Amino acid sequence: MSSYDPKNTYLEADVASANPIRLVIMVYDRLLLDLQKAVDGIHSGDIELRTQNIKHAMECVDHLQANLNMEAGGEAAKFLWRFYTRLRAKLLEAQMKQSANTLKEQIWLVQQVRGEWEKGERQLIAGSEPGGANASAPVLNAEPGCSVSAWTA
């Protein structure tokens, strides 16, 4: 027996209609939510909340890193590879040390990179308008309908 979940239906429609960069931004949004919940878990002493959310955050990072297009992405892809590798190490450190400060530092960094993706999305949209530059997203293996929409980690 299935029940209708309007929030899930809306999210599925949002994912299905999203451009490749928006899909990346959506993963960043989930990553940020996971990190904030992990901070909340540390503050409340809820080990399970902290652990589950750091684990899921790491799955988001793994997904982002696995979908980098290193050939077409050039220096941006190399930067993101290093960023994701360091972020994963810091998440492990925060888990072991139960450090809300380490997580908050990572939240700030992730927000900065997410902001750059938003700039890229604006350029992509401007480029698709008549007379605009033809922008693209070569950093990721992210075509419309790619596996990001089916990812259920």
C-alpha positions in Angstrom: 0.0 0.0 0.0 1.6 3.3 -1.1 0.7 6.7 0.3 0.9 10.0 -1.5 3.7 12.2 -0.2 3.4 15.7 -1.7 6.9 16.7 -0.5 8.5 13.7 -2.2 6.4 14.2 -5.4 7.5 17.8 -5.5 11.2 16.9 -5.0 11.0 14.2 -7.8 9.5 16.8 -10.2 12.1 19.3 -9.2 14.9 16.8 -9.9 13.4 15.7 -13.2 13.2 19.2 -14.5 16.6 20.5 -13.1 19.5 21.4 -15.3 22.8 19.6 -14.6 24.2 22.3 -12.3 21.0 22.6 -10.3 21.3 18.8 -9.6 24.7 19.5 -8.2 23.4 22.3 -6.1 20.7 20.0 -4.8 23.3 17.6 -3.6 25.1 20.5 -1.9 21.9 21.5 -0.2 21.5 18.0 1.2 25.1 17.9 2.3 24.6 21.2 4.1 21.5 19.9 5.8 23.4 16.7 6.9 26.2 18.8 8.3 23.9 21.0 10.3 22.0 18.0 11.7 25.4 16.5 12.7 26.2 19.7 14.5 22.9 19.6 16.3 23.6 16.0 17.2 26.9 17.0 18.8 25.3 19.8 20.7 22.5 17.6 22.0 24.7 14.6 22.7 22.8 12.5 20.2 25.5 10.1 18.9 23.2 8.4 16.5 22.0 11.7 14.9 25.6 12.9 14.6 26.8 9.6 13.1 24.0 9.1 10.7 24.3 12.6 9.3 28.1 12.6 9.0 27.8 9.2 7.2 25.2 10.6 4.8 27.2 13.8 4.2 30.2 11.6 3.3 28.0 9.7 0.8 27.1 13.1 -0.7 30.8 14.0 -1.0 31.6 10.6 -2.5 28.8 11.1 -5.1 30.0 14.6 -6.0 33.6 13.4 -6.4 32.7 10.3 -8.4 30.8 12.4 -10.9 33.6 14.8 -11.6 34.7 14.9 -15.3 38.5 15.2 -14.8 39.2 15.3 -18.6 36.8 18.2 -19.5 36.9 19.9 -16.1 40.5 21.1 -16.2 41.7 23.1 -13.1 38.2 23.4 -11.7 37.8 19.6 -11.6 41.3 19.2 -10.0 40.3 21.8 -7.4 37.0 20.1 -6.6 38.8 16.7 -6.3 41.2 18.1 -3.7 38.3 19.9 -2.0 36.2 16.8 -1.7 39.2 14.7 -0.5 39.9 17.3 2.2 36.3 17.6 3.1 36.0 13.8 3.6 39.1 13.9 5.9 37.6 16.7 7.9 34.3 14.9 8.3 36.1 11.9 9.7 38.0 14.1 12.0 34.8 15.8 13.2 33.3 12.4 13.8 36.2 11.1 15.8 36.7 14.3 17.9 33.0 15.1 18.1 33.9 18.6 16.9 31.1 20.9 16.1 33.6 23.6 15.2 35.2 21.4 12.6 31.8 20.8 11.1 30.9 24.5 11.2 34.1 25.3 9.3 33.2 22.7 6.6 29.7 24.1 6.4 31.2 27.5 5.6 33.5 26.1 3.0 30.7 24.0 1.3 28.5 27.2 1.3 31.3 29.0 -0.6 31.7 26.3 -3.2 27.9 26.0 -3.5 27.8 29.7 -4.3 30.2 29.2 -7.1 27.9 26.5 -8.6 25.0 29.0 -8.4 27.1 31.5 -10.3 27.7 28.8 -12.9 24.0 28.1 -13.1 23.2 31.7 -13.7 25.8 31.8 -16.6 24.3 28.6 -18.0 20.8 30.1 -18.0 22.1 33.4 -19.4 23.9 31.4 -22.1 20.8 29.5 -23.1 18.9 32.8 -23.7 18.9 34.2 -27.2 22.1 36.2 -27.8 23.8 34.8 -24.6 27.1 33.0 -24.4 26.9 29.3 -24.7 27.9 28.2 -21.2 28.3 24.6 -20.2 29.1 22.5 -17.1 32.2 20.4 -18.2 33.4 19.8 -14.6 30.8 17.1 -14.0 29.5 14.0 -15.8 26.1 15.5 -15.4 23.8 15.4 -18.4 20.0 15.9 -18.0 18.5 12.8 -16.6 21.8 11.5 -15.2 22.1 9.2 -12.2 21.9 12.0 -9.7 18.1 12.0 -10.0 18.0 8.3 -9.2 20.5 8.5 -6.3 18.9 7.5 -3.1 21.7 7.4 -0.6 
